[in-house]
Amino acid sequence: MQRSIVNSYELRNDFPIFKKKINGKELVYLDNASTTQKPYTVIKSITDFYSNYNSNIHRAVYQLAEEATTLYEQSREKIANFINVRPEEIVFTRNTTESINLIAHSWARTNLKKDDGIAISELEHHSNIVPWQILSQEIGTRLEYVGIDENGFLDLEHLIELISSKKVKLVSLSHMSNVLGTIVPIERIIKIAHENDIPVLVDGAQSVPHMPVNVKNMDCDFLVFSAHKMLGPTGVGVLYAKKEVLEKMRPFMGGGDMIKEVFKFHTNYNEVPYKFEAGTPNIADVVGFGAAIDYLKKIGMENIRKHEIDLTEYALESILSLNHLTVYGPRDPNYRGGVISFNIADIHPHDLATIMNDHGIAIRSGHHCAQVLMQRLDVPATSRASFYIYNTKEEIDKFVNTIKEAGRIFKI
């Protein structure tokens, strides 16, 4: 296996939060699947915007407004380039959740009808379940769940069977599980779906921050992801859709900037993507997201992926040697992201997280917004450690040693 060339020790100097002590100990941050830390360059870009460019965008001709608009649209171009699409195919939202809800509201309610099937999986985050449940309650569409095997892999035969049945009219899947780390063979799935004239929505919240994602090669119809999971600020999400699809979709919200002309009883909408960006957007944080994209591109997404494979392999080897510990998901780090969910005997995940916190280690405990998956695993919750570019093997050693200490405390 080719080893990582990412120097996590140097990169950590770019993140001010790692100067913080937790219970007198250095912070070991292992909750990156939830949100990532922010480098100085991102923080500075937001401060710089408010200090030197603060103005509303798309609405005025004075210099400050034009400069603010330029910065905002430059971020759109950076993000489009990052996933290899056109800038006008990038819609800014608040988060991945809002992006999926936008599709459910603006596309699905027009293109789907009663008894049409929507194929999702047992791996999904609640954000890719609840909007479709609401749609089913409102117009009578049907949810079709694709199962997983004992190793956390998608049941592709079942999915192909659903696609071939002609009853499914949309496939909506996570590219990478936020619990198991399972990487879904999404390009193969899209190809099969398109052969049956079925569009595919890809939840890239966990994949886009951690590996190269080329939408042109993938050929998905929709892709959604969030800034805060890839070094950017909270409050910024992305919806990609093919331009011709966006042009046919109705607006999600009405108001300023999404209009071309407003009359007493009708409105002519703005061109895409602005048709879907009603009101004053989160300008400063979109600019900050552009700085995050710059930072990630400088490192290289291929290098980030190699680094996480290296860390995940090391972590799996370490914890799988422990007694009374169950790890969920694929064992081969080439088929999973840098996410490890596990349980230790009868230690509740919240108790383990508390012990971890005493040692300055931040991990996630709970159902991870994936209760359908918890039901499939037959557990109420798991502990979860997730990695990113600034994590090191020494941090994993601290994490593993604290698991051992928890075992001693609970006498297992």
C-alpha positions as CSV (number, residue, x, y, z in Angstrom):
1,M,0.0,0.0,0.0
2,Q,1.3,3.4,-0.9
3,R,1.8,5.5,2.2
4,S,0.5,8.9,2.9
5,I,2.7,12.0,2.0
6,V,0.5,14.3,4.1
7,N,2.5,15.8,7.0
8,S,-0.1,16.0,9.7
9,Y,2.3,17.4,12.2
10,E,3.0,20.5,10.0
11,L,-0.6,20.9,9.0
12,R,-1.7,21.0,12.7
13,N,0.1,24.4,13.0
14,D,-2.4,25.8,10.6
15,F,-5.3,25.1,13.0
16,P,-5.6,27.4,16.0
17,I,-7.9,25.0,17.9
18,F,-5.1,22.6,18.5
19,K,-3.5,25.1,20.9
20,K,-6.5,24.5,23.2
21,K,-6.2,22.1,26.2
22,I,-9.0,19.8,27.2
23,N,-8.8,18.8,30.9
24,G,-5.2,19.9,30.8
25,K,-4.4,17.6,27.8
26,E,-3.7,18.2,24.2
27,L,-6.9,18.0,22.1
28,V,-7.2,14.8,20.1
29,Y,-10.1,15.5,17.7
30,L,-11.7,12.4,16.3
31,D,-15.2,13.6,15.3
32,N,-14.4,14.7,11.8
33,A,-17.4,12.9,10.2
34,S,-19.5,15.4,12.2
35,T,-17.6,18.5,11.4
36,T,-14.0,19.4,10.8
37,Q,-11.7,22.1,12.3
38,K,-10.9,25.3,10.4
39,P,-7.4,26.5,9.4
40,Y,-6.2,30.1,9.9
41,T,-6.7,30.8,6.1
42,V,-10.4,30.1,6.3
43,I,-10.9,32.1,9.5
44,K,-8.9,35.0,8.1
45,S,-10.9,35.0,4.9
46,I,-14.1,35.4,6.8
47,T,-12.6,38.2,9.0
48,D,-11.2,39.9,5.9
49,F,-14.5,39.9,4.2
50,Y,-16.3,41.6,7.1
51,S,-13.4,44.0,7.6
52,N,-12.9,45.0,4.0
53,Y,-15.7,43.8,1.7
54,N,-18.9,43.6,3.7
55,S,-21.8,44.4,1.4
56,N,-24.8,42.7,-0.1
57,I,-24.3,41.0,-3.5
58,H,-25.9,41.0,-6.9
59,R,-27.9,44.1,-6.0
60,A,-25.8,47.3,-6.4
61,V,-23.2,48.9,-8.7
62,Y,-21.1,50.6,-6.1
63,Q,-17.5,49.2,-5.7
64,L,-17.9,47.5,-2.4
65,A,-20.9,45.5,-3.6
66,E,-19.1,44.5,-6.8
67,E,-16.1,43.3,-4.8
68,A,-18.3,41.3,-2.5
69,T,-20.1,39.8,-5.5
70,T,-16.8,38.9,-7.1
71,L,-15.6,37.1,-4.0
72,Y,-18.8,35.2,-3.7
73,E,-18.9,34.1,-7.3
74,Q,-15.2,33.2,-7.2
75,S,-16.1,30.6,-4.5
76,R,-18.8,29.2,-6.7
77,E,-16.2,28.8,-9.5
78,K,-13.7,27.1,-7.1
79,I,-16.3,24.6,-5.9
80,A,-17.4,23.9,-9.5
81,N,-13.9,23.3,-10.5
82,F,-13.3,21.1,-7.4
83,I,-16.0,18.6,-8.6
84,N,-15.6,19.3,-12.3
85,V,-18.9,20.9,-13.2
86,R,-20.0,24.3,-14.5
87,P,-20.5,27.2,-12.0
88,E,-24.1,27.7,-13.0
89,E,-24.8,24.1,-11.8
90,I,-23.8,25.0,-8.2
91,V,-26.5,26.1,-5.9
92,F,-25.7,27.4,-2.4
93,T,-27.8,26.2,0.5
94,R,-27.3,26.0,4.3
95,N,-26.2,22.4,4.4
96,T,-26.5,18.9,2.8
97,T,-29.9,18.5,4.6
98,E,-31.3,21.6,2.9
99,S,-29.9,20.5,-0.4
100,I,-31.8,17.2,-0.2
101,N,-35.0,18.9,0.9
102,L,-34.7,21.3,-2.0
103,I,-34.6,18.4,-4.4
104,A,-37.5,16.7,-2.7
105,H,-39.5,19.9,-2.8
106,S,-38.6,21.3,-6.2
107,W,-37.8,18.3,-8.3
108,A,-39.6,15.3,-6.8
109,R,-43.0,16.9,-6.2
110,T,-43.1,17.7,-9.9
111,N,-41.5,14.5,-11.4
112,L,-42.8,11.8,-9.1
113,K,-46.3,10.6,-8.5
114,K,-48.3,8.2,-6.3
115,D,-46.7,4.7,-6.1
116,D,-43.4,5.7,-7.7
117,G,-40.5,4.1,-5.8
118,I,-37.6,5.9,-4.3
119,A,-34.6,3.6,-3.6
120,I,-32.5,4.4,-0.6
121,S,-30.4,2.2,1.7
122,E,-30.1,1.1,5.3
123,L,-26.8,3.1,5.4
124,E,-28.5,6.5,5.0
125,H,-28.3,9.5,7.3
126,H,-31.7,10.8,8.5
127,S,-31.3,13.7,6.0
128,N,-31.7,11.1,3.2
129,I,-34.6,9.4,4.8
130,V,-37.0,11.9,6.4
131,P,-37.5,14.2,3.4
132,W,-38.6,11.1,1.4
133,Q,-40.9,9.9,4.2
134,I,-42.6,13.3,4.1
135,L,-42.9,13.1,0.4
136,S,-44.5,9.7,0.7
137,Q,-47.0,11.0,3.2
138,E,-47.9,13.9,1.0
139,I,-48.1,12.4,-2.5
140,G,-48.0,8.6,-2.0
141,T,-44.5,7.7,-3.3
142,R,-43.0,4.5,-1.8
143,L,-39.7,4.1,0.0
144,E,-37.7,1.0,-1.1
145,Y,-34.8,0.1,1.2
146,V,-31.7,-1.6,-0.1
147,G,-30.2,-3.8,2.6
148,I,-26.5,-4.3,3.6
149,D,-24.6,-7.5,4.3
150,E,-22.8,-8.5,7.4
151,N,-19.7,-6.6,6.4
152,G,-21.6,-3.3,5.7
153,F,-21.6,-3.6,1.9
154,L,-24.7,-2.6,-0.1
155,D,-26.8,-5.5,-1.5
156,L,-26.2,-4.6,-5.1
157,E,-28.3,-7.5,-6.4
158,H,-31.3,-6.2,-4.5
159,L,-30.7,-2.7,-5.8
160,I,-30.4,-3.9,-9.4
161,E,-33.6,-5.8,-9.0
162,L,-35.4,-2.7,-7.8
163,I,-34.0,-0.6,-10.7
164,S,-35.0,-3.3,-13.2
165,S,-38.5,-3.5,-11.8
166,K,-39.4,-0.2,-13.5
167,K,-41.2,0.8,-10.3
168,V,-38.3,2.9,-8.9
169,K,-38.1,6.4,-10.3
170,L,-35.3,7.8,-8.2
171,V,-32.2,6.4,-6.5
172,S,-30.9,8.4,-3.6
173,L,-27.8,7.0,-1.9
174,S,-24.9,8.0,0.4
175,H,-21.6,7.7,-1.4
176,M,-19.9,6.9,1.9
177,S,-21.6,5.9,5.2
178,N,-21.1,8.2,8.1
179,V,-21.2,5.3,10.5
180,L,-19.6,2.3,8.8
181,G,-17.4,4.2,6.4
182,T,-18.6,1.9,3.6
183,I,-17.8,3.4,0.1
184,V,-20.7,2.6,-2.2
185,P,-19.7,1.8,-5.9
186,I,-21.7,4.8,-7.0
187,E,-20.5,5.0,-10.6
188,R,-21.6,1.5,-11.3
189,I,-25.0,2.1,-9.7
190,I,-25.4,5.4,-11.7
191,K,-24.6,3.6,-15.0
192,I,-27.2,0.9,-14.3
193,A,-29.8,3.4,-13.1
194,H,-29.3,5.6,-16.2
195,E,-29.7,2.5,-18.5
196,N,-33.2,2.3,-17.0
197,D,-33.8,6.1,-17.3
198,I,-33.7,6.6,-13.5
199,P,-32.0,9.7,-12.0
200,V,-29.6,9.4,-9.1
201,L,-29.0,11.7,-6.1
202,V,-25.6,11.2,-4.4
203,D,-25.2,12.3,-0.8
204,G,-21.6,13.3,-0.9
205,A,-21.4,14.7,2.7
206,Q,-18.8,12.1,3.7
207,S,-17.1,11.5,0.3
208,V,-16.4,14.9,-1.2
209,P,-14.3,16.0,1.8
210,H,-12.2,12.9,1.8
211,M,-11.5,11.7,-1.7
212,P,-11.4,12.9,-5.3
213,V,-15.0,13.2,-6.7
214,N,-15.3,14.0,-10.4
215,V,-19.0,14.6,-11.3
216,K,-18.3,14.5,-15.0
217,N,-17.0,10.9,-14.7
218,M,-19.6,10.0,-12.1
219,D,-22.5,11.4,-14.2
220,C,-24.9,11.7,-11.3
221,D,-28.0,13.9,-11.6
222,F,-27.7,15.5,-8.2
223,L,-24.8,15.7,-5.7
224,V,-25.1,17.3,-2.3
225,F,-22.4,18.1,0.4
226,S,-21.5,20.6,3.1
227,A,-18.7,23.1,3.7
228,H,-18.2,22.4,7.4
229,K,-17.2,18.8,6.8
230,M,-14.2,19.9,4.6
231,L,-12.5,22.7,6.6
232,G,-15.1,25.3,5.7
233,P,-17.6,27.2,7.9
234,T,-21.0,25.9,9.0
235,G,-24.1,27.2,7.3
236,V,-23.0,26.6,3.7
237,G,-24.2,23.6,1.7
238,V,-23.9,22.8,-2.0
239,L,-26.4,21.3,-4.4
240,Y,-25.1,20.3,-7.8
241,A,-27.6,19.4,-10.5
242,K,-27.3,19.4,-14.3
243,K,-28.2,22.8,-15.7
244,E,-31.0,21.5,-17.8
245,V,-32.5,19.9,-14.7
246,L,-32.2,23.0,-12.6
247,E,-33.9,25.1,-15.4
248,K,-37.0,22.8,-15.2
249,M,-37.2,22.8,-11.4
250,R,-39.5,25.2,-9.6
251,P,-38.0,27.5,-7.0
252,F,-37.6,26.2,-3.4
253,M,-38.2,29.7,-1.9
254,G,-39.4,33.0,-3.1
255,G,-38.0,36.5,-2.4
256,G,-35.2,38.8,-3.4
257,D,-32.5,37.9,-5.9
258,M,-34.3,34.8,-7.2
259,I,-36.4,37.0,-9.5
260,K,-36.0,38.8,-12.8
261,E,-39.3,40.7,-12.8
262,V,-42.1,40.8,-10.3
263,F,-45.6,42.0,-11.2
264,K,-48.8,42.1,-9.1
265,F,-49.9,38.5,-9.9
266,H,-46.9,36.8,-11.4
267,T,-43.1,36.7,-11.4
268,N,-40.4,35.9,-14.0
269,Y,-37.7,34.0,-12.2
270,N,-34.0,34.6,-12.4
271,E,-31.7,32.3,-14.3
272,V,-30.0,29.3,-12.6
273,P,-28.5,29.0,-10.1
274,Y,-29.8,32.3,-8.7
275,K,-33.4,31.0,-9.0
276,F,-32.7,28.9,-6.0
277,E,-30.9,31.4,-3.8
278,A,-33.7,33.6,-2.4
279,G,-32.8,36.4,0.0
280,T,-29.4,37.5,1.3
281,P,-27.1,34.5,1.3
282,N,-24.4,33.5,3.8
283,I,-21.9,35.6,1.9
284,A,-18.9,35.6,4.3
285,D,-19.0,31.9,4.9
286,V,-19.3,31.1,1.2
287,V,-16.1,33.2,0.8
288,G,-14.6,31.1,3.6
289,F,-15.6,27.9,1.8
290,G,-13.6,29.1,-1.2
291,A,-10.5,29.4,1.1
292,A,-11.1,25.9,2.4
293,I,-11.2,24.6,-1.2
294,D,-7.9,26.4,-1.9
295,Y,-6.4,24.7,1.2
296,L,-7.6,21.2,0.2
297,K,-6.5,21.6,-3.4
298,K,-3.0,22.6,-2.3
299,I,-2.7,19.3,-0.3
300,G,-4.4,17.3,-3.1
301,M,-7.5,15.0,-2.6
302,E,-5.6,11.9,-3.7
303,N,-3.0,12.6,-0.9
304,I,-5.8,13.1,1.6
305,R,-7.4,9.8,0.6
306,K,-4.0,8.0,0.9
307,H,-3.5,9.6,4.4
308,E,-6.9,8.4,5.6
309,I,-6.4,4.9,4.3
310,D,-3.0,4.8,6.1
311,L,-4.6,6.0,9.4
312,T,-7.6,3.7,9.1
313,E,-5.5,0.7,8.5
314,Y,-3.3,1.5,11.5
315,A,-6.4,2.1,13.7
316,L,-8.2,-1.0,12.6
317,E,-5.1,-3.2,13.3
318,S,-4.8,-1.7,16.7
319,I,-8.4,-2.0,17.9
320,L,-9.2,-5.3,16.3
321,S,-6.6,-6.9,18.6
322,L,-8.5,-5.8,21.7
323,N,-10.8,-8.2,23.5
324,H,-14.6,-7.7,23.7
325,L,-14.6,-5.1,21.0
326,T,-16.9,-5.2,18.0
327,V,-16.1,-3.1,14.9
328,Y,-18.8,-2.5,12.3
329,G,-18.3,-2.2,8.6
330,P,-15.7,-3.3,6.0
331,R,-12.3,-4.4,7.3
332,D,-10.4,-3.4,4.2
333,P,-9.5,0.4,4.4
334,N,-9.6,0.6,0.7
335,Y,-13.3,0.1,0.7
336,R,-14.1,2.4,3.6
337,G,-13.5,6.0,4.7
338,G,-11.7,7.1,7.8
339,V,-14.6,6.3,10.0
340,I,-14.6,3.5,12.6
341,S,-17.8,2.7,14.6
342,F,-17.5,0.1,17.4
343,N,-18.8,-1.1,20.8
344,I,-16.9,-2.6,23.8
345,A,-18.7,-5.3,25.7
346,D,-21.5,-3.6,27.7
347,I,-19.8,-0.2,28.0
348,H,-22.3,2.4,26.9
349,P,-20.9,4.6,24.1
350,H,-21.7,7.7,26.2
351,D,-19.7,6.4,29.1
352,L,-16.8,5.7,26.8
353,A,-17.0,9.2,25.3
354,T,-16.9,10.7,28.8
355,I,-13.7,8.7,29.6
356,M,-12.2,9.8,26.3
357,N,-13.1,13.4,27.1
358,D,-11.2,13.1,30.4
359,H,-8.1,12.4,28.3
360,G,-8.7,15.2,25.9
361,I,-10.1,12.9,23.1
362,A,-13.2,13.9,21.2
363,I,-15.2,11.0,19.7
364,R,-18.9,10.7,18.8
365,S,-21.3,8.5,20.7
366,G,-24.9,7.7,19.8
367,H,-26.9,6.8,16.8
368,H,-25.1,9.2,14.5
369,C,-28.4,10.3,12.8
370,A,-28.7,6.8,11.4
371,Q,-31.3,5.0,13.5
372,V,-32.4,2.8,10.6
373,L,-28.8,1.5,10.4
374,M,-28.7,1.0,14.2
375,Q,-31.8,-1.1,13.9
376,R,-30.1,-3.2,11.2
377,L,-27.0,-3.6,13.4
378,D,-29.3,-4.4,16.4
379,V,-27.6,-1.9,18.7
380,P,-29.0,1.3,20.2
381,A,-25.8,3.2,19.6
382,T,-22.1,3.0,18.8
383,S,-18.9,4.8,19.6
384,R,-17.3,6.5,16.5
385,A,-13.8,7.8,15.7
386,S,-13.3,9.6,12.4
387,F,-10.1,11.0,10.9
388,Y,-8.9,13.9,8.8
389,I,-5.7,15.5,7.5
390,Y,-4.5,16.7,10.9
391,N,-4.8,13.4,12.7
392,T,-1.7,11.3,13.5
393,K,-0.8,7.8,14.5
394,E,0.3,9.0,17.9
395,E,-3.3,10.3,18.4
396,I,-4.6,6.9,17.5
397,D,-2.3,5.3,20.0
398,K,-3.8,7.6,22.7
399,F,-7.2,6.7,21.6
400,V,-6.5,2.9,21.8
401,N,-4.8,3.2,25.2
402,T,-7.9,5.0,26.5
403,I,-10.1,2.2,25.2
404,K,-7.9,-0.2,27.2
405,E,-8.2,2.0,30.3
406,A,-12.0,2.0,29.9
407,G,-11.9,-1.8,29.8
408,R,-9.9,-1.7,33.1
409,I,-12.4,0.7,34.7
410,F,-15.4,-1.5,33.7
411,K,-13.4,-4.7,34.5
412,I,-13.8,-6.4,31.1
